[in-house]
Amino acid sequence: MRTSRWLAIGFSGGVGLLASVSAPALATGQLPTNVTPVLYDIRVDPNAQAKTFTGSETITVRVRPNTRAITLNAADLKITRATLDGRPVRYRLDAATQRITLLAPRPLKGGEHRLGFAWSGKINDTAAGFFAIDYKNADGSAARMLATQFEAPDARRFAPMFDEPAFKAKFRLAAVAPANQLAYSNMPASVSRLADGRKLYSFAETPVMSSYLLFLGMGDVERKTVMAGKTEIGIITRRGVVDQGDYALASAKRLLTYYDDYFGQPYPLPKLDMIAAPGSSQFFGAMENWGAIFYFEPTVLFDAKRATVSGKQNIFITVAHEIAHQWFGNLVTMRWWDDLWLNEGFASWMENKASGDLNPEWLARETAVSQDREGAMGADSTAATHPIIRKVETVDQIGEAFDGITYQKGQAVIGMIESTLGADPFRDGIRRYMAKYKYGNTVTDQLWTELSAASGREVSGFAHDFTLQGGVPLIRVQNTVCEGGSTRVTLAQGRFGLDAASKQPQLWTAPLKIATLGNAAATTLVKSDKPYDVTVAGCGPLVVNQGKGSYVRVQYDDASHAALVRDYAKLALADRLGTLGDDFALAASGDQSLARYFELVAAVAPDASPLEWDVIADDIGGLAGAFAQTELEAPLRARTASLLAPVMQRVGFAARADEAPIVTNLRETLVTRLGLAGDADVAAQARRYVAALATDPNAIPPAIRQPILITYAANATPAEWEALLAITRGTNNPVAKNGYIRLLGTARDATLAERALALVKTSDFTAPQRAELLVAVSGRHPDMAFDFAVANLDMVNGLLETSTRAGFIPALGARSNNPAMPAKITAFAEANLPEASRGGAKRALTTIAARKAAADRLRPAVAAWLAEG
């Protein structure tokens, strides 16, 4: 089960922090452009045990005439030498702005010059800059892996750099490693032995690229490879699990061939490594370093004894996303972070495009309608929304840009443009863009220009409306008349929103496909807020936004909606899923009654597509989250169980060898939702399975392993929680251990939540594990988690990656339905965060307000539905 589409307003049982991070106060503005890097020649010597490193570098730069000051970035580095053209030079290091400025004794001649630096730095416990990942081997012995994470502003923690995406350069990296370890980076290496027995890895020169894409890792690891044409694809893992990378290797080989063709540009590096690390992050799951993609293990390693089918699919999707970045993001890079969506929106769209083409049985296109589209619209329908292209004036705001608008709305808008232009003209435009701007930087309008040239249609005219302003268009079907074998429909445009700010009037030029059931679609552009008529062929039920290719909500008049309910089973699957999504959302916004949604649910047959029941299970189960800590929570859980139990009986607990992946995925959803609802049969099954783990770590069938563990943990008694803690402490497998630690925080019992928080204060687990445990507690006990974090602020901040600190604690309280929580979040932000770093707090407050408003609107209809049951 992937992230709930109602995460944006808290209509799910889980917790998400990725959309709630913001960077701490850093530099304002961008670096001067009078000096640009050409080549970095860097050498580092890490001391993994002491968690320190030393480094030296020469940067070849191109300087404009008469330059006196050369400014670049450096953070958390102790500079021991600075030179200009081989001579010592005065410099000014500003920790607050993370900049170092060299002061030339006289104006420099235009052309190439060389900067030299030596420094020492620290190896962090969390994924920022150069960091350590601690884990245990299968025999229980301790191990430490080193890696780097530089996106967005953290390459400066590794070496002085012009650490902005537009300052592209080549990199030569060398690293000293212990004799018994392997070092790896973006390019292949030559290896020599030093006098003390250690090894020096000298990596080949990279292509021109941005600083955030540089990577270095080392550890006691294994590497396995396959060839895709002339490209060597590798998987690098801790010892003993390299074969779990076989699925990722096979997937990468298929994807590299697919992308070479789609983009019209061959992958330009000689190798593509995938590095699997056993740790975790509050901010990311994988990173697209060019030629050395970094993953945390669950996103790339498939353990057939433990992983679910959805986990295997997520591996493919994640690999597809990161490999797509090798073109969108690496080969062609956004000029500045306000166009981040050119990286992330396109990679998100390509992951589904590739999944649909290479694995058609997964129904990736339809799944994107029910999950990604809904996730985007949920995030885009509150006061916290923002344009896809957002103005990033300071480095403060970079972290805030990595959110659901950038990823999911970006993906949806790209899909709409492809749907409008046609798949072939759209691909031709992408190929033109890649060929024209490879190894360079761009802004969004340069992409629109190439798509327009390839398709013969002006793209910016409607694309600007979806990228330069936030919000969701609402298309209202006001009247339909059948005459002379055709249907005339009156359409009007408004705005969909969950709060007052997101309902403020706004207009879009919205492309739409409209058809009567079984007839050819007509294409139109809805441009005005004035009603206007469209005529389509045939008579019968009308489908507006056919295929759900456009980024709009649709509200039907009574007669048109009744016709859809009557012929619901005849609709295409994407239209069924999209109509379910629209009806539920329009009830939450107050635009129509929830009764309409329940009418549609009643039309869903027991043997309907598993994707439909997956949507219904999430919607109905998610209502319990909206009314958590209220008098409706318990009856909602009971009604959820009664509605979904018959579907669970039909699907069954045991997976069949020939069943479709979407059936297996539905089983995961059903077991999870029924387990969280307190279904007695599912809870009993969970207790039996977990009891067997004491003697067999693989006792739970992979198909239901995660939902069974979720059920057990949520309903645990004190004795059962202690048993889970014992399993956690006795587990050496780092992936399994991380999962168990998160589960310890999910108990419904408040006393057990307090015991979980006590573990956060101990040194039993690593810093990232303790942070994840705290997040887990906030899912069911947000007030308790928030109060704990505020009371232990210094300790909690020490567990966090720098880029997540400002938004982390406010997000812990975002799930709360306590009327006192908004004031507590506001007080925390005012006392602890500068104004520029309060984006996460503002989003948390908006989330709480929007959820409350939606719950208030839904309460009468939900109460009536419960009374009917």
Secondary structure by P-SEA (a helix, b strand, c coil): ccccccccccccccccccccccccccccccccccccccccbbbbbbccccccccccccccccccccccbbbbbbccccccccccccbbbbbbbbccccbbbbbbcccccccbbbbbbcccccccccccccbbbbbbcccbbbbbbbbcccccccccccccccccccbbbbbbbbbbbcccbbbbccccbbbbbccccbbbbbbcccccccccccccccccccccccccccccccccccccccccaaaaaaaaaaaaaaaaaaacccccccbbbbbbbccccccccccccccbbbbcccccccccccccaaaaaaaaaaaaaaaaaacccccccccccccccccaaaaaaaaaaaaaaaccccaaaaaaaacaaaaaaaaacccccccccccccccccccccccccccaaaaaaaaaaaaaacaaaaaaaaaaaaaacccccccaaaaaaaaaaaccccccaaaaaacccbbbbbbbbccccccccbbbbbbbbbbbbcccccccbbbbbcccccccccbbbbbbbbccccbbbbbbcccccccccccccccbbbbbcaaaaaaaaaccccccaaaaaaaaaaaaaaaaaccccaaaaaaaaaaccccccaaaaaaaaaaaaaaaaaaccccaaaaaaaaaaaacaaaaaaacccccccccaaaaaaaaaaaaaaaaaccaaaaaaaaaaaaaccccccccccccaaaaaaaaaaaccaaaaaaaaaaaaaccaaaaaaaaaaaaaccccaaaaaaaaaaaacccccaaaaaaaaaaaacccaaaaaaaaaaaaaaaaaaccccccccaaaaaaccccccaaaaaaaaaaaaccccccaaaaaaaaaaaaaaaaaaaaaaaaaaaaaaac
